[in-house]
């Protein structure tokens, strides 16, 4: 299976629509996080799923796909820093995955460079 070339982007912008409902102007958001009860049960039989909930969910899925892709695409990448406090643990927290310290180097007079590689 080929890697998709596009993310499943959907409702990535915040939009407010002005609609008249029963004679009263109302601002409707295009994305609304469903309440906890709705998340627990999901859509029930013959229930109308509000479009704002669908838009929220698809946008959230897109955010997770992008996040996972960015984190996994770092395998084999090298990270250089002059921050002595940077460790494989902080890199794993910041970027995910498994990092290996590859030692130090110097670059001109800028001091010590710490080298890390993402191995998984």
FENKAGI-V410939 format. One record per run of one state. SS is the DSSP state (H for helix, E for strand, - for the rest). FROM is the first residue (numbers start at 1). LEN is the number of residues. If there is no record, write none. Layout:
BEGIN
ss->SS from->FROM len->LEN
ss->SS from->FROM len->LEN
END
This chain:
BEGIN
ss->- from->1 len->15
ss->E from->16 len->6
ss->- from->22 len->2
ss->E from->24 len->6
ss->- from->30 len->6
ss->H from->36 len->6
ss->- from->42 len->9
ss->H from->51 len->22
ss->- from->73 len->5
ss->E from->78 len->4
ss->- from->82 len->6
ss->H from->88 len->8
ss->- from->96 len->3
ss->E from->99 len->8
ss->- from->107 len->5
ss->E from->112 len->7
ss->- from->119 len->2
END
